[in-house]
Amino acid sequence: MPSMRGNRHFIRRPHQEKDISACGIIGFINRDGTRVSGDAIIRSIANMHDRGNGLGGGFAAYGIYPEHADAYALHIMYDDERAIAETEALIRNTLETEHAETIPVHPNGTVTEYPEFRRYFCHAPDVEERDADEYMVRLVMRINAKIEGAYVVSSGRNMGAFKGVGFPEDLAEFFCLQEYEAYLWTAHNRFPTNTPGWWGGAHPFTLLDWSIVHNGEISSYGINRRYLESFGYACTLMTDTEVVAYIFDLLVRRHGLSFEQAATVMAPPFWQDIDRMPPDEAAEATALRQTYASAALNGPFAFLFGYNGGLIGLNDRVKLRPLVVAERGDTVYMASEESAIRVVSPDLDTLFYPVAGQPVIARLYSETAEKTSVAHGGTVHGN
C-alpha cells in the first residue's frame, strides 16, 4: 500500500499560485462498445499541454470494471488514517461490499505528493434501482460534507474517475491508465479560473455515472449552489464546475427531463429566439426557463458529459468556448481543438462545430434504434 504524502488536510490544501492559461477537454466514445486502453486519450490531452498549467488534470473512463459491472465503484481519496477508518466504518454499516482495494499508483518525477486512493465495489440495500441511486447520492454527499479528509472521486457503475494536481499526462502515468480499457474516455487539462488548484477540485466532477469536464467559467455559481442545496446536494469542492454535475443529475435523473430539455435549462435560448420558435417549441422553452431559472448557467462554457450510455457535448448559448466534434467509423470525438482529435485519428469522416446552446449526443448503438451520425447543429465538413 502506498504511503500517504504530506500533512493532514493535504487534499484540501489548495495551491494558490496563478498562471494564466486556458482549459483543454477531449472525449471519445466507441459507439459499438469496443474497449480501448488509455493510450489514445493520453496522447489527445497531451497535445493540448499548453492549455493547462499543471494545477489540475483528470480522466473519466467507462467500461473499466466488467468483473464488477453491477456494483457501484466508489473511488475515494483520503488525507489520513482517521478519515479512512471513519469512511470505511460508514461503508460497512450502509453498503454491501463485494471487493475493496487500494488503487494502484506509480509516483513519478512530477507527481510526488499525493493522498491515499482506494476503491470499493458496493451494492446499496435491497431497494429499487431508482431508490438505490438516490441512496448512493445521499451517501456521497454525507462523506464529502461530513467526513473531514475524505472525498468521493467517483461513484458510478463500471466507471471511474482519476484526477489530481499536475498535468494530465503525468497523472495518467501516476494512475497507470494505460492498463485500463474503456469504451468511453474523457480528459481535462485544468486552469483554475477563479478557484484554487487542489486534488479534489480537479476535473472531472462526477455523481453516480455522470461525469463532466468543463472549459470555461460558471459565474452563476452562487445562485446554482443555493438552488441545489434546497434539493439536498452539498457543494463542498471549492470550484464552480461542481454545480453542473449536480444540476444534470437533478434535471435528468430526479426530474426526468430529456438530455435536450436539460440542455435548454442549462443554456437557455434568448427570449427573442424563443419568440421565433414554432408555438409548441416556444411553449416548452418558456416553461423550462421559468421553472428552472435558478439552474440556468451564466458564463462561458464548453462541457462534455459522460454517462454509461453515451457522451454529450454542450456549448454556452453564445459559444464563448471552443468545441469541435468529429466522427471516424464507430467513434465520435469531442474536443477543444481539432488537433487533439487528429493526433489520434488523422483521417475523419465528418468534422463540425456545434451550434451554441444545442447539445451533441453520441449514444452507444445498444442505446439507439439504429446507427446514425451525430452530425447536426452545425456545418458538416468532410476530409
N, C-alpha and C positions, 0 to 999 in steps of 0.2 A: 504494500500500500504506500503510495507516495506521501511524504510528509507535507503538512500544510506550511506555507511560507508566510512570513510577515507577522504582524501583531494581530491581536484580536480586532475585529471590525475591518479586516483587510478588504473584504469585498465591498464594503460600504464606504471606504475611504476614497474620495474622488481625486483624480488628477486635475489640478486647477489650471495648468498651463493651457494657453490657447495658441493655435497655429492655423490661421485661416486657410481653408481648403474647401472641398466640396464633399459629396457623398456619392458612392457608386453602388448600384444594385444590379443584380443579374439573377435570373432564374430560368430553368428549363424543365419541361415535362415530356417524358416519353409516353405518348397517349396510349400506346399498346401495352404499357405496364412493364416494359423492359427495364431492368435494374442495371445501373452502371456505377462504377467506382467514382470517388470524388475527384478524380484527376481533372476532368473537364471543367467542373465548376471552379476549381482552384486556379486553373490557367485563366479562366474568364475574369475572375475578380482580380487576379494579379495583374492583368492587363490594364486595369484601372487604378493601379497603385497610387498614382499622383492625385487621385480624387480624395484620398484619406490622409491622415496624419499620425497614424499609429495609436490613437486613443480609443479605438474600438473596431472590432470586426467580428463576423459570425456567420453561421450557416444553419439552415434547416434541411433535413433530409427525410424523405418519406419512403417507407417500404424496407427500412433497415433492420427490422426485428421480426422476420417472418416466423421464427420459432416462438415468439410471444405476441403474435399478431392481435389476439383478442384482449390483451391486457393493457391497461393504462401504463405508459412508460414514463415514470417520473424521473427527470434529470434534476438533481438538486446540488447547488454549491453551498459550501459551509465555511464559516470563519474559524470555528474551533470545536473541540470535543464536546463542550457543553451543548452547542447548537445541534450537533449530530445526535447526541443522546436524547435530547428533548424531541427532535423531529422524528427519530426512529421509534420512540415510545408512542408518539401520536399515530404514526403509520400502523404500528402493531395493533393499536386499540380501535382503529377506524377502518382498516382495509384488510383484505386478504392478499398476502404477498406470495407470489409463486417463485420469485427469484430476486436476489439483490446482489449488487457487486459494486466495486469501485470502478469508475470509468477510466480506462487506460489513457495515460497521457505520456508524452515524450518531451520533456523540457529541452529547449534549445537555446542557442545563444541570445535570442531576442526575448522569449518568454521564460523568464527565470523566477518570477514571483507569481504565485497563483494560489487560489483557495483549493479546498478539497472538493472533488466531484464524485458523486455516487448516483447510481440509478436503481430504481425499484420497479419491478413489473407487478402491478397490483390489479385487483378487482374490487369494485365497490360492493357494498352489501347487496343482498338478493332483492333488487328492485328493478323496475322497468328501465330500459336503456336511457330514456329521456331523464328519468329521475337520477340515474347513475351519473350522467353528465353533470347535472346540477349539484349533486353530492360532491363530485370531484372539484368543481369550480369553487364551492364554498371551502373545501379543504385547502386548495391552493391559496385562496385569499387569507385563510387563517394562518397558514405557515408564513406567508410573506409579510403579513401585518403584525403578527403576534410573537413569532419566534425570532429573537434578535440573532443575527448572524447566519440565518438560513434563507435561501431564495430558490424558488422553483423555476428552473430554466425552461422546462417544457413538461407537458403533462398529457400528450395525446397518445392514441393507439398507433403502434407500428410507425412511429416517427420520433425524431429527437432534434433538439437544438444544441448547438455548440458555439459558445461565444466568450469574448473576454476583451481585455485591454491588449492591443497590439495590432499589427497589420494582419489582414485576414489570411494571407498565405502563410504567415508564421504561426498563426493559431491553427490552421489546417494541419500543419506538421505536428504541432503540440497535441492535437486531439486525434492524430493518426487517421485522418479522414480518407486517405487512400485505401484504407482497409474496409470501409463501409460501402455498401451498394444500395442505391435508391433509384426509384423511377422519377422522382421529382426532387430537384435541388434548388435552393435559393441561397444567395450570399450577399453580404453587405460590407462595405468599406466605410467606416463611420467618421464623420467630422461632427462633434457635438456643437450644434449651432448656438443654443443658449443654455445648455446643461453640461454638467461635468462628465468627464470620461471615467467610468468605473466598470467593474466586471459585470454587475447586474444590469447596467444601463446600456450595454452594447446591444445591437440588433442581432437576430430577430427577437421580437416580442411575441409571446405565444399564450394561448389558453386553449386547453383541450388540443384538438389537432389544427386549430387556426394558428398561422404564423404570419408575421408581417415584417417586411423590410421596407425602409422609407428613405427617400431622398427629399429633404425639404424642411419645413418648419410648421408646427401647428400653433398659430397664435391664439386660437380659441381654447387652448388647453384648460384654462381655469373654468370656463363655462362647461366644457365637456366633462371635466373631472367631477364637478358638483352634481351634474346630471347623473353620471354613472354611480356616484356614491348613494344616490337615492334608490338605486336598484341593488345595492349590496356589494358593488365592486369596490375594492380597496386599491387605490393608486399609490404605490409605495416606491417606485423605481427612479424618481428624480429625473424624469425625462418626458418630453411631450408625446412621443410616439406611443407610449403605453396605452393611452386612452383609445387609440384607433383599434387595437386588437379587441378591447373590451366592447367598444361600440359595435363592432362587427358581430361579436358573439351575442350581444343583446338583440340586435336587429334580426339576425338570421336564425339563430338557434332558439332564442326565447320568444321572439315575437313573430317568427315565421315568415319574414319578408324574403323575397327572392334576392339573388345577388344584384340584379338590375335595380330593384327598388332600394336596396341598401346603398348602392352607388348614388342614386338620386338623392338620398338623405345626406350622404357624406359630401357630395359635390353637387349641391342643388343648382338647377338651372336658374338663370336670371328671370325675373318676372316678365321682362319684355320677351324673352324666349318662350316662356310658358304661354303668353298671350297669342303666340303664333302657332301653337300646337293644335292638333285636332282636339275636339271637345273632350273625348274620353281620356286622352293622354294628359291634357291640361288639368282635368279634374283630379286625376291621380297625383300628378306632380304637386298641385296645390295642397292636397290633403297631406302628402308626405312632408312638405315644407312646414306646414302649420303644426302637424302633430309632433314632428321631431326637430323642431327649431334648435333645441339645445344640443342635438347630436350632429349638427352641421359642422364641417371643418373649415376654418378660415386659414389662409396662408398657402404658400406654395408647397406642392407635394407631388410626388410620383410614388405609388405604392405597388408592391407585389404581395398578394395574399396567397399563401399556400394552404391547402387542406387535403384530406386524403383522396378526394375525388378530382382535384384539378388545381389550376393556377389562374389567378385573376390579376390583371393589371389595371390601374386606375390613375388618371391624372386629375389635378385640380381643374376647376371649371374654366380657367383661362390659360392653362398649360404653361405654368411658370417653371416647371422642371421637365427635363427631357425623358422621353420614354420611347423606345423603338421595339417593334415586335417582328419576329421572323419565323418562318417555317422551313423545315427540311425533312421531307418524308413524314414520319410519325412524330417528330419532335417539334415543339414550339418553344421559342426563346423569347424572353423579355429582358430588356437591359437599359441602362442609362446611355450606353454608347454602342453603336453598330460594331465598332472594333472589338468589343468584348465578346460579341457573338461570332464574328468571322474568324477570330483566333482559334476557335474550336470547330467551326463549320464554315469554311470559306465559300462554298457553293450553296446558295439558298434558293428555295422555290419561290418564296414571297418575302417581301420586306415592306413594312408600312409603319406609319406613325399614328397612333390612336388619336381620335378626336377628343378634345378637352371634355372631361366630365363623363365620358362614356366608357364603360368597362370593356375590357377584352377578356374573354373567358375561354380557357383551354381545358376541356374536360377529358378524363380518361375515356377511351372508347366504351368501356364497360358501363359508364355513366350516361351514355348518349344512345339515341336510337340508330344513328348512322354516323359514318365517318364524314365529317365536314371540316372545311377550312375555318380558321379563326379570323381570316382576313375580312375585316369590316371596320367601319368607323373611321376610315382614312383612305388615302390613296395607296393602292397596292402596286408595288414595283417588282418586276422580275429581276433576273440577274443582268 
